[in-house]
Amino acid sequence: MDIALCLATADDAEAIAGLVNRAYRPGAGLRGWTHEAELVAGERASAATVRSLLRPGSALLVLCRGDSIVACVHVEAFPAERAAYIGMLATEPAEQAGGLGKRMLACAERYAADELGARVFRMSVLVARVELLAFYVRRGYVRSGRLEGFPDAAGAGVPRVPGLQLETLVKQA
């Protein structure tokens, strides 16, 4: 069955939150290579969080196979900087390592450039996720050295590791 790229709506919020939580914080039987369950506890996203991202200048892109969402990504514009933030990239754990993450990232970059006028893409990645940092570096992102602490107040979970940090990665469009 073919996979289609769509813009998410509020009706997709529950499915997207479920996908994100399975990809980032799965149970023992569902783990793909991108999970961070040993580093952060709790939900990565709620349906309310997902709905809050559906606002002007912000979009959630989804890849759908039939009625199922198999990958998603959030893209947010920062027009004054001609930049876009790309985050919450998630792929169904059973589908990981099949190219959907690469495809979803490419869609996010194209959307950011074509629809939001971005000339720079930014994202934040947990420094402890060495393999994930390498994935993005292979796709042209540069480690900026700009570090920040885990956003405890963002509702994205609770660190299991003291001093957990995120690094900003940057790519020119």
C-alpha positions in Angstrom: 0.0 0.0 0.0 1.3 3.5 -0.9 2.3 6.0 1.7 0.8 9.5 1.5 2.1 12.8 3.0 -0.6 14.9 4.7 -1.0 17.8 7.0 -2.3 16.7 10.4 -5.6 18.0 11.8 -6.9 18.1 15.4 -8.7 14.8 14.6 -5.2 13.2 14.3 -4.0 14.3 17.8 -4.6 11.1 19.6 -3.0 8.9 16.9 0.0 11.2 16.7 0.5 11.3 20.5 0.3 7.5 20.5 2.9 7.2 17.7 5.3 9.7 19.3 5.1 7.9 22.7 5.6 4.4 21.1 8.7 5.8 19.2 10.3 7.8 22.1 9.1 5.9 25.2 8.0 2.4 24.2 7.3 -0.6 26.3 9.9 -3.4 26.3 8.4 -5.2 23.3 8.1 -2.3 20.9 11.6 -0.7 21.0 13.0 0.7 17.8 16.4 2.2 17.6 15.3 5.8 18.3 13.8 5.3 21.8 15.0 7.2 24.8 13.2 5.3 27.5 16.4 4.7 29.6 17.0 8.5 29.6 13.5 10.0 30.1 10.4 8.6 31.8 6.8 9.4 31.1 4.9 10.5 28.0 6.7 12.4 25.3 3.5 13.9 24.0 -0.2 14.1 24.9 -3.1 14.7 22.5 -3.4 18.2 24.0 0.3 18.9 23.3 -0.2 17.8 19.7 -3.3 20.0 19.3 -1.4 23.0 20.6 1.1 22.6 17.8 -1.7 23.1 15.2 -1.5 26.9 14.9 -0.4 29.5 12.3 3.2 29.1 11.4 3.3 25.6 12.8 2.4 22.3 11.1 2.5 18.6 11.8 3.2 16.5 8.8 2.2 12.8 8.7 3.0 9.9 6.5 -0.1 7.7 6.2 -0.5 4.1 5.0 -4.2 3.8 4.5 -5.9 5.1 7.7 -2.7 4.6 9.8 -0.2 7.3 10.6 3.3 5.6 10.3 5.5 8.7 10.8 5.2 12.3 11.9 7.2 15.5 12.3 6.5 19.0 13.7 7.7 22.1 11.7 7.5 25.6 13.1 8.5 28.9 11.4 10.6 31.6 12.8 10.1 34.2 10.0 12.3 37.0 11.4 15.2 34.6 11.3 14.1 32.8 8.1 14.4 29.6 10.1 12.3 26.6 11.0 12.4 24.3 14.0 12.0 20.6 13.2 11.0 18.4 16.0 9.0 15.4 17.2 10.1 13.2 14.3 8.7 9.8 15.0 8.3 6.6 13.1 6.4 3.5 14.1 8.9 1.3 16.0 8.1 -1.7 13.8 8.8 0.4 10.7 12.1 1.9 11.8 15.2 1.4 9.8 13.1 1.2 6.6 13.7 4.8 5.4 10.5 6.4 6.7 12.4 8.7 9.1 14.7 9.9 6.3 11.7 10.5 4.1 9.8 12.3 6.9 12.8 14.5 7.6 13.2 15.4 3.9 9.4 16.2 3.8 9.9 18.5 6.8 12.8 20.3 5.2 11.0 20.7 1.9 7.9 22.1 3.7 10.0 24.4 5.8 11.7 25.8 2.8 8.8 25.9 0.3 5.9 26.8 2.6 7.5 28.7 5.4 10.4 30.4 3.6 13.0 28.9 5.9 16.7 29.1 4.9 17.9 27.5 8.1 16.6 24.4 9.9 17.2 23.8 13.6 16.5 21.0 16.0 17.3 19.9 19.5 18.7 16.4 20.2 19.6 14.7 23.5 23.4 14.7 23.7 23.3 11.2 25.2 21.7 9.9 22.0 24.9 9.5 20.1 23.4 7.4 17.3 20.6 9.9 16.7 23.1 12.8 16.5 25.0 10.8 14.0 21.8 10.2 11.9 21.2 13.9 11.6 24.9 14.7 10.9 24.8 12.3 8.0 21.9 14.3 6.7 23.8 17.6 6.7 23.1 18.9 10.2 25.9 20.5 12.1 26.4 20.3 15.9 26.3 23.8 17.1 27.8 23.2 20.6 24.8 25.1 22.0 23.6 23.1 25.0 20.6 23.5 27.2 19.2 21.5 30.0 16.2 19.1 29.6 13.0 21.2 29.4 11.4 19.9 32.6 8.4 22.3 32.4 7.6 21.3 28.8 5.6 18.3 29.6 7.8 16.0 27.6 8.7 13.6 30.4 11.0 13.4 33.4 14.8 12.8 33.1 16.0 9.5 34.5 19.6 10.8 34.1 21.0 13.8 36.1 22.2 16.7 33.9 20.5 15.5 30.7 21.2 18.0 28.0 20.0 18.9 24.5 22.2 20.2 21.7 21.0 22.4 18.9 21.7 21.1 15.4 21.6 23.4 12.4 21.4 22.9 8.6 21.4 25.4 5.8 18.5 25.0 3.4 
